[in-house]
Amino acid sequence: MRTKLSVVLLFLIPGFAIVGILYYMLIWTALVSTMNWVGMAPVWKFAGLKNYEILFHMPRFWTNMKNNLIWLLVFVLPTGVFGMILAYVLEQFPKTSRYFKPIFLYPLVIAPVVAGTLWAWIFEPQTGVLNNILSLIGLGALRGGWIADPRQAIYCMIMAGIWQNFGFSLVLYTAAIKEIPNDHIDAARVDGAKSSQIFFYIVVPEISHATIIVFSLLVLYTLKIFDLVWVMTGGGPGYSTEVLPYFMYRVTFRQLMVGMGAAIAMIILLISFLVLVPISKWMMERWER
């Protein structure tokens, strides 16, 4: 029985409506970014690219860009790769893995605000758990300023981010590994392949579809990170740990410079395209080989 066109359109309308709203908001944000809008009341005073020019001349903006790059380089690879390796290792011991998997999955269901608060207590310089443990075991010389140190604070936040999102990559890779036909792995074992060879030459290529999803979503996470920055450091010390989404919030809702905040939002969107499109294209090409 052929489905009527009217029924198909009925189901498609909600999806098209949501997509249409998203594109409308994107165009509206791009328009606002060219306005000299200061204050919460709309100010449609055209300023061209002035907001972008001001941002590009701000050292604070480039510090935020650098911090987002640090998140991208330090957070994405360990979270994805360790999740892949652990998923493979746990699948070799199915009976034991059911006891260990929850340990890595629990942080995934914790709210980012709660996770940030927990790690802020751990890294607190004066009464924090980490410094107290170091003192108790005789390693007081290793006590640090952690989130109070401009050079260490961002890496403390990244550690918290890895801890919370590690289970995400573990879940996706576990599901992908379970889909690999047993014949492929059994044939490799018959030919004398070691576990490491099976992992690199069979498992990794056959879960490339999961790798595209995992790494793309982890990259997006780094470009929209906000909660941990807000809770753990508030962008400090100074603005040494600020990232672009947090900077956008402060500019828009604290300083009420709506036009400049919209400009930051458009820059984040542009960076997302520049980072994700090449990565996705490269991974898709390898997947299709």
VMD Tcl script that draws the C-alpha trace (Angstrom):
set ca {
  {0.00 0.00 0.00}
  {1.54 3.26 -1.15}
  {1.89 5.96 1.44}
  {0.05 9.14 0.59}
  {2.13 12.24 0.00}
  {0.03 14.17 2.52}
  {0.90 11.65 5.27}
  {4.62 11.90 4.46}
  {4.50 15.69 4.57}
  {2.65 15.56 7.87}
  {5.59 13.75 9.45}
  {8.19 15.94 7.74}
  {6.68 19.29 8.72}
  {7.92 19.22 12.38}
  {11.46 18.43 11.23}
  {11.43 21.16 8.59}
  {10.01 23.60 11.15}
  {12.82 22.91 13.64}
  {15.49 23.21 10.93}
  {13.87 26.42 9.70}
  {13.94 27.93 13.21}
  {17.61 27.01 13.59}
  {18.54 28.65 10.28}
  {16.47 31.71 11.18}
  {18.34 32.05 14.47}
  {21.66 31.62 12.65}
  {20.83 34.39 10.19}
  {19.53 36.59 13.03}
  {22.77 36.08 15.00}
  {24.87 36.91 11.94}
  {22.84 40.10 11.46}
  {23.14 41.12 15.12}
  {26.91 40.62 14.95}
  {27.09 43.53 12.52}
  {25.15 45.86 14.83}
  {26.37 48.22 17.52}
  {23.92 46.66 19.97}
  {24.67 47.56 23.58}
  {22.05 46.86 26.25}
  {19.20 44.37 26.32}
  {16.83 46.55 24.30}
  {17.30 46.04 20.53}
  {19.63 48.60 18.92}
  {19.62 48.20 15.14}
  {22.56 50.49 14.44}
  {24.68 49.05 11.65}
  {28.39 48.81 12.52}
  {29.65 46.53 9.76}
  {32.60 44.40 10.89}
  {33.51 46.68 13.77}
  {32.70 44.07 16.44}
  {35.00 41.56 14.76}
  {37.76 44.16 14.41}
  {37.54 45.01 18.11}
  {37.71 41.33 19.05}
  {40.74 40.66 16.86}
  {42.62 43.47 18.61}
  {41.83 42.16 22.10}
  {44.56 40.06 23.83}
  {41.80 38.50 25.91}
  {40.12 37.14 22.76}
  {43.32 35.46 21.60}
  {43.84 33.98 25.07}
  {40.38 32.43 24.73}
  {41.27 31.11 21.27}
  {44.46 29.58 22.66}
  {42.56 27.94 25.52}
  {40.03 26.42 23.11}
  {42.95 25.08 21.08}
  {44.50 23.57 24.22}
  {41.18 21.88 25.00}
  {41.06 20.55 21.43}
  {44.58 19.12 21.51}
  {44.74 17.82 25.09}
  {41.16 16.64 25.65}
  {39.97 15.01 22.42}
  {42.73 12.51 21.66}
  {43.10 10.93 25.16}
  {39.34 10.73 25.67}
  {38.76 9.01 22.35}
  {41.83 6.78 22.18}
  {41.70 5.57 25.80}
  {37.99 4.84 25.40}
  {38.73 2.76 22.30}
  {41.54 0.80 23.97}
  {39.59 0.17 27.16}
  {36.52 -0.95 25.22}
  {38.65 -3.51 23.37}
  {40.36 -4.73 26.54}
  {37.10 -5.12 28.47}
  {35.53 -7.04 25.59}
  {38.27 -9.65 26.00}
  {37.01 -10.33 29.54}
  {33.20 -10.18 29.28}
  {32.52 -11.66 32.72}
  {34.86 -9.26 34.49}
  {33.96 -6.21 32.41}
  {30.42 -6.03 33.79}
  {31.92 -5.07 37.15}
  {34.37 -2.52 35.78}
  {32.26 -0.76 33.14}
  {29.99 0.99 35.66}
  {33.06 2.60 37.25}
  {33.75 4.42 33.98}
  {30.09 5.08 33.14}
  {29.00 6.70 36.42}
  {30.76 10.04 35.72}
  {28.84 10.27 32.43}
  {25.50 10.62 34.22}
  {26.74 13.23 36.71}
  {25.71 16.80 35.92}
  {28.66 18.92 34.70}
  {28.03 21.40 37.52}
  {28.32 18.62 40.10}
  {31.43 17.21 38.41}
  {33.01 20.68 38.30}
  {32.28 21.26 41.98}
  {33.75 17.88 42.88}
  {36.99 18.51 41.00}
  {37.22 22.07 42.30}
  {37.27 20.61 45.83}
  {39.96 18.14 44.76}
  {42.20 20.82 43.21}
  {41.59 23.56 45.81}
  {45.10 24.75 46.82}
  {44.58 25.26 50.56}
  {42.19 22.55 51.75}
  {41.82 20.46 48.60}
  {41.86 16.67 48.65}
  {44.83 16.31 46.31}
  {47.21 18.51 48.29}
  {46.12 16.89 51.56}
  {46.79 13.40 50.18}
  {50.21 14.48 48.92}
  {51.06 15.79 52.39}
  {49.83 12.63 54.11}
  {51.96 10.32 51.97}
  {55.09 12.43 52.37}
  {55.01 14.12 48.97}
  {54.25 17.61 50.24}
  {56.90 19.01 47.89}
  {54.55 18.18 45.02}
  {51.73 20.32 46.40}
  {50.62 22.83 43.79}
  {48.36 25.77 43.21}
  {46.32 23.72 40.70}
  {43.21 25.75 39.77}
  {44.74 28.84 41.42}
  {47.80 28.64 39.17}
  {47.30 30.24 35.70}
  {49.67 27.68 34.16}
  {47.97 24.61 35.66}
  {44.31 25.54 35.97}
  {43.23 24.74 32.42}
  {44.83 21.30 32.57}
  {43.01 20.59 35.84}
  {39.73 21.39 34.06}
  {40.68 19.20 31.10}
  {41.37 16.31 33.49}
  {37.88 16.77 34.92}
  {36.46 16.82 31.39}
  {38.26 13.60 30.44}
  {37.06 11.90 33.62}
  {33.43 12.80 32.90}
  {33.39 12.05 29.15}
  {35.60 8.97 29.12}
  {32.53 6.75 29.51}
  {30.92 8.31 26.43}
  {33.64 7.06 24.08}
  {33.74 3.74 25.95}
  {30.01 3.12 25.33}
  {30.13 3.94 21.62}
  {33.27 1.92 20.99}
  {31.92 -1.04 22.95}
  {28.80 -1.06 20.77}
  {30.93 -0.79 17.61}
  {33.27 -3.62 18.64}
  {30.31 -5.91 19.35}
  {29.21 -5.43 15.72}
  {32.48 -6.80 14.32}
  {31.83 -10.29 12.88}
  {33.49 -12.96 15.02}
  {34.73 -14.68 11.85}
  {37.16 -11.82 11.18}
  {38.79 -12.04 14.60}
  {38.74 -15.85 14.71}
  {40.43 -16.06 11.30}
  {43.16 -13.68 12.44}
  {43.79 -15.78 15.56}
  {44.00 -18.94 13.50}
  {46.66 -17.21 11.36}
  {48.63 -16.49 14.54}
  {47.85 -12.80 14.96}
  {48.51 -11.31 18.39}
  {45.95 -9.27 20.32}
  {47.75 -6.04 19.45}
  {47.75 -6.95 15.73}
  {44.06 -7.81 15.85}
  {43.38 -4.45 17.48}
  {45.32 -2.33 14.98}
  {44.58 -4.22 11.75}
  {41.02 -5.47 12.33}
  {39.29 -3.66 15.18}
  {40.43 -0.09 14.47}
  {39.50 -0.14 10.73}
  {36.13 -1.81 11.35}
  {35.03 0.69 14.01}
  {35.96 3.75 11.94}
  {32.29 4.73 11.74}
  {32.22 5.00 15.55}
  {35.49 6.96 15.47}
  {33.90 9.59 13.22}
  {31.03 10.03 15.66}
  {33.16 9.98 18.82}
  {35.81 12.43 17.68}
  {33.31 14.78 16.02}
  {31.22 15.02 19.19}
  {34.30 15.42 21.39}
  {35.51 18.28 19.17}
  {32.10 19.93 19.48}
  {32.30 19.49 23.25}
  {35.58 21.42 23.38}
  {34.11 24.25 21.30}
  {31.09 24.67 23.57}
  {32.68 23.93 26.95}
  {31.14 26.20 29.57}
  {30.00 24.39 32.72}
  {33.40 23.31 34.02}
  {34.90 26.75 33.40}
  {32.00 28.44 35.18}
  {32.13 26.16 38.24}
  {35.83 25.43 38.66}
  {37.57 28.75 37.91}
  {35.07 31.31 36.63}
  {37.57 31.93 33.84}
  {40.35 32.78 36.29}
  {42.90 33.37 37.57}
  {42.36 36.58 35.65}
  {41.04 35.27 32.36}
  {43.72 32.61 31.91}
  {41.20 29.74 31.64}
  {38.44 31.53 29.74}
  {37.18 29.90 26.55}
  {35.10 31.42 23.77}
  {31.63 30.24 24.97}
  {32.32 31.61 28.46}
  {33.69 34.84 27.00}
  {30.56 35.14 24.85}
  {28.37 34.77 27.95}
  {30.24 37.44 29.88}
  {30.28 39.89 26.98}
  {26.58 39.38 26.19}
  {24.92 39.06 29.60}
  {27.36 40.73 31.97}
  {28.61 43.63 29.84}
  {25.42 43.70 27.70}
  {27.42 44.04 24.48}
  {25.00 41.92 22.46}
  {26.49 42.71 19.06}
  {29.96 41.64 20.12}
  {28.58 38.52 21.80}
  {26.88 37.57 18.53}
  {30.19 38.11 16.73}
  {31.87 35.65 19.13}
  {29.07 33.15 18.44}
  {29.68 33.42 14.69}
  {33.42 32.91 15.21}
  {32.70 29.74 17.23}
  {30.47 28.53 14.38}
  {33.18 29.24 11.81}
  {35.81 27.40 13.89}
  {33.45 24.42 14.19}
  {33.17 24.21 10.41}
  {36.90 24.65 9.86}
  {37.74 21.90 12.36}
  {34.95 19.38 11.83}
  {34.58 19.41 8.04}
  {38.23 18.39 7.28}
  {38.23 15.79 10.09}
  {34.92 14.27 8.94}
  {36.00 14.31 5.27}
  {39.30 12.59 6.07}
  {37.65 9.95 8.26}
  {34.89 9.28 5.72}
  {37.48 8.76 2.97}
  {39.36 6.25 5.14}
  {36.11 4.52 6.06}
  {35.12 4.05 2.39}
  {38.45 2.48 1.42}
}
mol new
graphics top color blue
foreach p $ca { graphics top sphere $p radius 0.5 }
foreach p [lrange $ca 0 end-1] q [lrange $ca 1 end] { graphics top cylinder $p $q radius 0.2 }
display resetview
